[in-house]
Amino acid sequence: MIVLNQAKCLDCGDLIFSGYRHDFRACSCGKLSVDGGMDYIRRLHAKDANIQELSLELPEDVVNRAIELAKWAMDSGRNERGLAYAVIRALHEHNYIVTNKEEN
C-alpha cells in the first residue's frame, strides 16, 4: 500500500509530492514529474535528471494497525503528540524502525 508518493529533484532541489490520483506535479527545473498519489507511482524525468526516490509503501496490515491505534488515541483524548506516538507504535509492533536517514 502506497503511503507516500514523492521524489526529490537533485538538480533544482525541489521535493515533489503527489497527494491523490492524477495529481501530476513537476519540479521547478522541469526535469522530474511525480504522479499517482496513493493509487500508483509514476515518474517522468529527463535522461540527465538526478533524482532521489522517497516514496514509501507499507503492507496493508501495518496501515490498518496504525489506523486502529490512531482511533484509540483520538477516542482516549490523546493530544497530537499522543496520536503521532500511536502511529509510531504501530510501526514498531511490525518491526519497522523510524530513523533519520542522511542524504548522500
C-alpha positions in Angstrom: 0.0 0.0 0.0 1.5 3.4 -1.0 1.5 5.8 1.9 3.9 8.4 0.4 4.5 9.2 -3.2 7.3 11.6 -3.5 10.7 12.2 -5.1 13.4 14.9 -5.0 15.0 16.5 -8.0 18.7 16.8 -7.1 19.2 19.2 -9.9 16.9 22.0 -8.6 16.4 20.7 -5.0 12.6 20.5 -5.2 10.8 17.9 -3.2 7.7 16.8 -5.2 4.7 15.1 -3.6 1.7 13.6 -5.3 -1.3 13.5 -2.9 -4.0 12.0 -5.0 -4.7 10.1 -8.2 -3.8 12.2 -11.3 -2.1 14.8 -9.0 0.7 15.4 -11.6 3.4 17.7 -10.2 6.7 18.9 -11.7 9.8 20.4 -10.2 10.8 23.9 -10.9 13.5 23.0 -13.4 11.2 20.6 -15.3 13.4 17.6 -15.2 11.2 15.5 -12.9 7.5 14.9 -12.5 5.6 12.8 -10.0 2.1 11.4 -10.4 -0.4 8.9 -8.9 -1.0 9.8 -5.3 -1.6 6.8 -3.2 -3.0 4.8 -6.2 0.1 4.4 -8.3 3.7 5.7 -8.6 4.6 7.3 -11.9 7.8 9.2 -12.7 8.6 11.2 -15.8 12.1 12.6 -15.9 14.8 13.9 -18.3 17.5 11.4 -19.3 20.1 13.5 -17.5 18.0 14.1 -14.3 19.4 13.4 -10.9 16.6 12.1 -8.7 16.1 10.6 -5.3 13.2 8.3 -4.8 11.5 8.9 -1.5 8.2 7.0 -1.8 7.1 4.7 1.0 5.0 1.6 0.7 3.8 -0.4 3.7 1.8 -3.7 4.0 -1.9 -3.2 4.4 -1.9 -4.8 7.9 0.6 -2.2 9.1 -1.5 0.6 7.8 -4.7 -0.9 9.3 -3.0 -1.2 12.7 -1.8 2.4 12.5 -5.4 3.5 11.8 -6.6 1.4 14.7 -4.2 2.9 17.2 -4.8 6.4 15.8 -8.5 5.9 16.5 -7.7 4.7 20.0 -5.6 7.8 20.6 -8.3 10.1 19.5 -11.1 8.3 21.4 -9.0 8.3 24.6 -8.4 12.1 24.4 -4.7 12.0 23.4 -3.2 15.2 22.0 -1.4 15.4 18.7 1.8 14.0 20.2 -0.1 11.0 21.5 -1.7 10.5 18.1 1.8 10.5 16.5 3.2 8.1 19.1 0.3 5.7 18.5 1.1 5.6 14.8 4.8 5.1 15.6 3.9 2.3 18.0 2.0 0.5 15.1 5.2 0.7 13.0 7.3 -0.6 15.9 4.9 -3.5 16.5 5.6 -4.6 12.9 9.4 -4.2 13.3 9.7 -1.0 11.3 12.4 1.3 12.6 11.8 5.0 12.4 15.1 6.7 11.8 16.6 9.8 10.2 18.5 8.9 7.0 21.4 11.0 6.0 21.2 12.2 2.4 24.0 11.2 0.1 
